[in-house]
Amino acid sequence: MDIHCARSDALPAYAELHCVSNFSFLRGASHPAELVARAHALGYTALALTDECSLAGVVRAHLAARETNVKLVIGAEFTLAEGTSLVLLAPDRAAYGNLSQLITAGRRAATKGTYRVTRNEVERGTAGCLALWLPPAPFEESRAHAESEWLGAVFADRAWIAVELLHSGRDAEQLAALRRLSARSGLPLVAAGDVHMHKRARRPLQDVLTAIRRGETMAQAIPALHPNGERHLRRRQALAALYPPELLVATVEIAARCTFSLD
């Protein structure tokens, strides 16, 4: 069966590769099991749990995934000391071990509840991992090119640029800029969702978590809140209307490279 057209409803297959749970403290607004169950209900091929510098939620996600046909991919999100944001995915047992060591080192290098990971540590300690670079929106193209060059040098054919279209009002502009960057850098594009909750209805909770994290009232936190509720697991119909088909195909191809399981 063709993994790109595995569903009888002819909607494109999709694997979410950037998703944080409530184990990203005061960021994610859904439990790992809720995210897995929702991905199953939406007909996703795979779901990557990528909590920030953490693997704390993967056992619960794994147990939930065993009850469905959703493939679980294990990874983590990082913002490096130099400012670069990326997701690292573990395709096999060796990469999972390297990712675990990087997380441990990052947590030990900082005070409790925070972490510190540098580019040098990524260069030395992520053999085998797959990398999705998370460019800001909007971004300054010359700086972005320098970051993409670094990523390509470290990860070679294991690196992609994540395209996260979240109805910001500038999606078309962001996609065009990322296509230019991809052509210039040689890094392929892939769709991703920056997921913080399993359903849109969790947005009020996610907003409250943001305010608590910042030590502010809800009114004070308004400038820092996400502008809409798009950071949820979205229906494949919506994704197909938003993303070029090849970016959706790439999500499934990347997930297929990830064969590691906690089993």
JODA-V530639 format. One record per residue. N is the residue number from 0. RES is the residue in three letters. SS is DSSP state (H for helix, E for strand, C for the rest). NEAR is the number of other C-alpha atoms within 10 Angstrom. Layout:
BEGIN
n: (N;N)
res: (RES;RES)
ss: (SS;SS)
near: (NEAR;NEAR)
END
This chain:
BEGIN
n: (0;1;2;3;4;5;6;7;8;9;10;11;12;13;14;15;16;17;18;19;20;21;22;23;24;25;26;27;28;29;30;31;32;33;34;35;36;37;38;39;40;41;42;43;44;45;46;47;48;49;50;51;52;53;54;55;56;57;58;59;60;61;62;63;64;65;66;67;68;69;70;71;72;73;74;75;76;77;78;79;80;81;82;83;84;85;86;87;88;89;90;91;92;93;94;95;96;97;98;99;100;101;102;103;104;105;106;107;108;109;110;111;112;113;114;115;116;117;118;119;120;121;122;123;124;125;126;127;128;129;130;131;132;133;134;135;136;137;138;139;140;141;142;143;144;145;146;147;148;149;150;151;152;153;154;155;156;157;158;159;160;161;162;163;164;165;166;167;168;169;170;171;172;173;174;175;176;177;178;179;180;181;182;183;184;185;186;187;188;189;190;191;192;193;194;195;196;197;198;199;200;201;202;203;204;205;206;207;208;209;210;211;212;213;214;215;216;217;218;219;220;221;222;223;224;225;226;227;228;229;230;231;232;233;234;235;236;237;238;239;240;241;242;243;244;245;246;247;248;249;250;251;252;253;254;255;256;257;258;259;260;261;262)
res: (MET;ASP;ILE;HIS;CYS;ALA;ARG;SER;ASP;ALA;LEU;PRO;ALA;TYR;ALA;GLU;LEU;HIS;CYS;VAL;SER;ASN;PHE;SER;PHE;LEU;ARG;GLY;ALA;SER;HIS;PRO;ALA;GLU;LEU;VAL;ALA;ARG;ALA;HIS;ALA;LEU;GLY;TYR;THR;ALA;LEU;ALA;LEU;THR;ASP;GLU;CYS;SER;LEU;ALA;GLY;VAL;VAL;ARG;ALA;HIS;LEU;ALA;ALA;ARG;GLU;THR;ASN;VAL;LYS;LEU;VAL;ILE;GLY;ALA;GLU;PHE;THR;LEU;ALA;GLU;GLY;THR;SER;LEU;VAL;LEU;LEU;ALA;PRO;ASP;ARG;ALA;ALA;TYR;GLY;ASN;LEU;SER;GLN;LEU;ILE;THR;ALA;GLY;ARG;ARG;ALA;ALA;THR;LYS;GLY;THR;TYR;ARG;VAL;THR;ARG;ASN;GLU;VAL;GLU;ARG;GLY;THR;ALA;GLY;CYS;LEU;ALA;LEU;TRP;LEU;PRO;PRO;ALA;PRO;PHE;GLU;GLU;SER;ARG;ALA;HIS;ALA;GLU;SER;GLU;TRP;LEU;GLY;ALA;VAL;PHE;ALA;ASP;ARG;ALA;TRP;ILE;ALA;VAL;GLU;LEU;LEU;HIS;SER;GLY;ARG;ASP;ALA;GLU;GLN;LEU;ALA;ALA;LEU;ARG;ARG;LEU;SER;ALA;ARG;SER;GLY;LEU;PRO;LEU;VAL;ALA;ALA;GLY;ASP;VAL;HIS;MET;HIS;LYS;ARG;ALA;ARG;ARG;PRO;LEU;GLN;ASP;VAL;LEU;THR;ALA;ILE;ARG;ARG;GLY;GLU;THR;MET;ALA;GLN;ALA;ILE;PRO;ALA;LEU;HIS;PRO;ASN;GLY;GLU;ARG;HIS;LEU;ARG;ARG;ARG;GLN;ALA;LEU;ALA;ALA;LEU;TYR;PRO;PRO;GLU;LEU;LEU;VAL;ALA;THR;VAL;GLU;ILE;ALA;ALA;ARG;CYS;THR;PHE;SER;LEU;ASP)
ss: (C;C;H;H;H;C;C;C;C;C;C;C;C;C;E;E;C;C;E;C;C;C;C;C;C;C;C;C;C;C;C;H;H;H;H;H;H;H;H;H;H;C;C;C;C;E;E;E;E;C;C;E;C;C;C;C;C;H;H;H;H;H;H;H;H;C;C;C;C;C;E;E;E;E;E;E;E;E;E;C;C;C;C;C;E;E;E;E;E;C;C;C;H;H;H;H;H;H;H;H;H;H;H;H;H;H;H;H;C;C;C;C;C;C;C;C;C;C;H;H;H;H;H;H;H;C;C;C;C;E;E;E;E;C;C;C;C;C;C;C;H;H;H;H;H;H;H;H;H;H;H;H;H;H;H;H;H;H;E;E;E;E;E;C;C;C;C;C;C;C;H;H;H;H;H;H;H;H;H;H;H;H;H;H;H;C;C;E;E;E;E;C;C;C;E;C;E;C;C;H;H;H;H;H;H;H;H;H;H;H;H;H;H;H;C;C;C;H;H;H;H;H;H;H;C;C;C;C;C;C;C;E;C;C;C;H;H;H;H;H;H;H;C;C;H;H;H;H;H;H;H;H;H;H;H;H;H;C;C;C;C;C;C)
near: (6;7;14;18;14;14;15;6;7;9;15;20;24;30;28;25;30;27;29;30;28;19;21;22;16;18;23;25;28;22;17;29;20;17;28;31;17;21;26;19;12;15;18;24;23;25;28;26;29;28;28;25;26;25;19;15;20;23;14;14;24;22;16;18;22;13;11;13;14;22;23;28;28;29;30;25;26;24;17;18;12;10;11;18;16;23;26;27;30;28;22;16;15;15;22;23;17;19;27;20;14;21;22;15;16;21;18;13;13;12;10;8;7;12;21;20;21;15;16;9;14;19;14;11;18;24;17;20;24;22;26;26;23;21;20;12;17;12;12;11;13;10;10;17;16;12;18;24;16;15;25;18;12;18;19;15;13;18;25;27;25;25;24;22;22;18;13;13;9;12;18;13;12;20;18;11;16;24;17;14;20;17;11;12;19;17;23;19;24;25;27;25;21;22;26;27;29;27;19;16;11;17;21;12;16;24;21;19;20;24;21;15;13;14;11;13;12;17;8;12;17;14;9;12;16;14;12;11;19;20;24;23;24;19;15;17;11;9;21;16;9;15;18;13;14;12;18;23;19;20;24;23;15;19;22;16;14;21;14;16;15;12;6)
END
